[in-house]
């Protein structure tokens, strides 16, 4: 019988460069507009890219998230994976990516921390169901940020009613984005 192959052999220095080149090409394919690539090809490239992202360092994840910042047609699994990574990785996607629907944003808000929720509250458009998920966290900085964000379809009265404790209501007193002073009434 032959000896088993030892997996701790030093890697070839060119392997790292080849892996980075492959990563960059896969990101380019996934970020292509829908007019330039078939949906099935984008999905396959996204699956391979996701497998790579599971094994690489944070720097490459940040690069991928930055590159996919505006790629709303990127595979949903890939976007969700990056969105629940460390905040440095997730920030570009949570700021700008339009590929998330309200259920995705609510799920991200429920699975991540304060920084992620605050970034979601700062988005240009926060659907009411996402606003409810953010308020459910009970975190005052998130609620304040949500009140300051110009969100035309989010009803501030609904938010005010959801603030249960007097301390939270007092600490959330702030000036809304439209200049209106928000100070919840005492009950």
C-alpha positions as CSV (number, residue, x, y, z in Angstrom):
1,X,0.0,0.0,0.0
2,X,1.2,3.5,-0.7
3,X,1.5,6.2,1.9
4,X,-1.3,8.6,2.1
5,X,-0.8,12.0,0.5
6,X,0.1,14.7,2.9
7,X,-2.1,17.7,2.6
8,X,0.1,20.1,4.4
9,X,2.6,20.6,1.5
10,X,3.5,24.2,0.9
11,X,1.4,25.7,-1.8
12,X,2.9,26.9,-5.0
13,X,3.3,30.7,-4.9
14,X,1.5,31.0,-8.2
15,X,-1.6,29.3,-6.8
16,X,-2.5,32.4,-4.8
17,X,-2.3,34.7,-7.9
18,X,-4.3,32.2,-10.0
19,X,-7.0,32.0,-7.3
20,X,-7.2,35.8,-7.2
21,X,-7.4,36.0,-10.9
22,X,-10.2,33.4,-11.0
23,X,-12.1,35.2,-8.2
24,X,-11.9,38.5,-10.2
25,X,-13.1,36.9,-13.4
26,X,-16.0,35.2,-11.6
27,X,-17.0,38.4,-10.0
28,X,-16.9,40.1,-13.4
29,X,-19.1,37.5,-14.9
30,X,-21.6,37.7,-12.0
31,X,-21.6,41.6,-12.2
32,X,-22.4,41.6,-16.0
33,X,-25.7,43.2,-17.0
34,X,-28.5,40.8,-18.0
35,X,-28.2,41.8,-21.6
36,X,-24.6,40.4,-21.7
37,X,-25.1,37.0,-20.0
38,X,-27.7,34.3,-19.7
39,X,-29.4,33.9,-16.3
40,X,-28.2,30.2,-16.1
41,X,-24.6,31.2,-16.7
42,X,-24.7,34.0,-14.1
43,X,-26.2,31.5,-11.6
44,X,-23.6,28.9,-12.3
45,X,-20.8,31.5,-11.9
46,X,-22.4,32.7,-8.7
47,X,-22.5,29.2,-7.3
48,X,-18.8,28.7,-8.0
49,X,-18.0,32.2,-6.6
50,X,-20.0,31.4,-3.4
51,X,-18.0,28.2,-2.9
52,X,-14.8,30.2,-3.3
53,X,-16.0,32.9,-0.9
54,X,-16.5,30.2,1.8
55,X,-12.8,29.5,1.8
56,X,-11.1,32.8,1.2
57,X,-10.2,35.7,3.4
58,X,-12.1,38.8,4.3
59,X,-10.2,41.0,1.9
60,X,-11.5,39.1,-1.1
61,X,-15.0,39.1,0.3
62,X,-14.8,42.9,0.7
63,X,-13.6,43.2,-2.9
64,X,-16.5,41.0,-4.1
65,X,-19.1,43.0,-2.2
66,X,-17.7,46.3,-3.5
67,X,-17.8,45.0,-7.0
68,X,-21.4,43.7,-6.6
69,X,-22.5,46.9,-5.0
70,X,-24.7,47.9,-8.0
71,X,-25.3,44.4,-9.4
72,X,-28.9,43.9,-8.4
73,X,-29.2,40.9,-10.8
74,X,-26.5,38.9,-9.0
75,X,-27.6,35.6,-7.6
76,X,-29.6,36.0,-4.4
77,X,-27.7,33.4,-2.5
78,X,-24.5,35.1,-3.1
79,X,-25.8,38.5,-2.1
80,X,-27.4,37.1,1.1
81,X,-24.2,35.4,2.0
82,X,-22.2,38.6,1.7
83,X,-24.9,40.6,3.5
84,X,-24.7,38.5,6.6
85,X,-20.9,38.4,6.7
86,X,-18.9,40.8,8.9
87,X,-20.1,44.4,8.6
88,X,-17.0,45.5,6.6
89,X,-18.0,43.0,4.0
90,X,-21.8,43.7,4.1
91,X,-21.7,47.5,4.1
92,X,-21.5,48.2,0.4
93,X,-24.4,45.8,-0.4
94,X,-26.6,47.1,2.4
95,X,-26.0,50.7,1.3
96,X,-26.7,50.4,-2.4
97,X,-27.7,47.0,-3.7
98,X,-31.3,46.9,-5.0
99,X,-31.3,43.1,-5.3
100,X,-32.8,42.7,-1.8
101,X,-36.5,42.6,-1.4
102,X,-38.3,43.3,1.9
103,X,-38.2,39.7,3.1
104,X,-34.4,39.6,2.4
105,X,-33.8,42.8,4.4
106,X,-36.0,41.6,7.3
107,X,-34.1,38.3,7.4
108,X,-30.8,40.1,7.3
109,X,-32.0,42.4,10.1
110,X,-33.0,39.4,12.2
111,X,-29.7,37.4,11.7
112,X,-27.1,40.2,12.1
113,X,-26.1,42.9,14.6
114,X,-26.6,46.5,15.3
115,X,-24.3,47.8,12.5
116,X,-26.1,45.8,9.9
117,X,-29.5,47.0,11.1
118,X,-28.4,50.6,11.3
119,X,-27.2,50.4,7.7
120,X,-30.5,48.9,6.6
121,X,-32.3,51.8,8.3
122,X,-30.2,54.3,6.3
123,X,-31.3,52.9,2.9
124,X,-33.1,55.3,0.6
125,X,-36.2,53.1,0.7
126,X,-37.2,51.1,3.8
127,X,-40.5,49.1,3.2
128,X,-42.9,49.0,6.2
129,X,-42.3,45.3,6.9
130,X,-38.5,46.0,7.1
131,X,-39.2,48.9,9.4
132,X,-41.2,46.7,11.7
133,X,-38.3,44.2,11.8
134,X,-35.9,47.0,12.6
135,X,-38.1,48.3,15.4
136,X,-38.6,44.8,16.8
137,X,-34.8,44.8,17.6
138,X,-35.6,47.5,20.2
139,X,-32.2,49.2,19.5
140,X,-32.5,52.9,20.0
141,X,-29.8,53.9,17.4
142,X,-31.6,51.9,14.8
143,X,-35.0,53.4,15.6
144,X,-33.4,57.0,15.6
145,X,-31.8,56.3,12.2
146,X,-35.1,55.0,10.8
147,X,-36.9,58.2,12.0
148,X,-34.3,60.4,10.4
149,X,-34.3,58.6,7.1
150,X,-36.6,60.0,4.5
151,X,-38.9,57.1,4.0
152,X,-42.1,58.1,2.2
153,X,-44.0,54.8,2.6
154,X,-43.0,54.1,6.2
155,X,-45.7,55.5,8.6
156,X,-44.1,57.2,11.5
157,X,-47.2,56.9,13.6
158,X,-47.0,53.2,13.4
159,X,-43.5,53.3,14.6
160,X,-44.4,55.6,17.4
161,X,-47.1,53.2,18.6
162,X,-44.6,50.4,18.5
163,X,-42.4,52.1,21.0
164,X,-43.5,50.6,24.3
165,X,-41.2,51.7,27.0
166,X,-41.2,55.4,28.1
167,X,-37.4,55.3,28.2
168,X,-37.2,54.2,24.6
169,X,-39.8,56.9,23.6
170,X,-37.8,59.6,25.4
171,X,-34.4,58.5,24.0
172,X,-35.9,58.4,20.5
173,X,-37.0,62.0,20.5
174,X,-35.3,63.6,17.5
175,X,-35.8,65.7,14.4
176,X,-37.1,63.8,11.4
177,X,-35.7,64.1,8.0
178,X,-38.5,66.4,6.9
179,X,-37.8,68.9,9.7
180,X,-40.7,67.8,11.8
181,X,-39.9,67.4,15.5
182,X,-40.6,64.0,16.8
183,X,-41.3,63.6,20.4
184,X,-43.6,60.7,21.4
185,X,-46.5,61.7,23.6
186,X,-46.6,60.4,27.2
187,X,-49.2,57.8,27.9
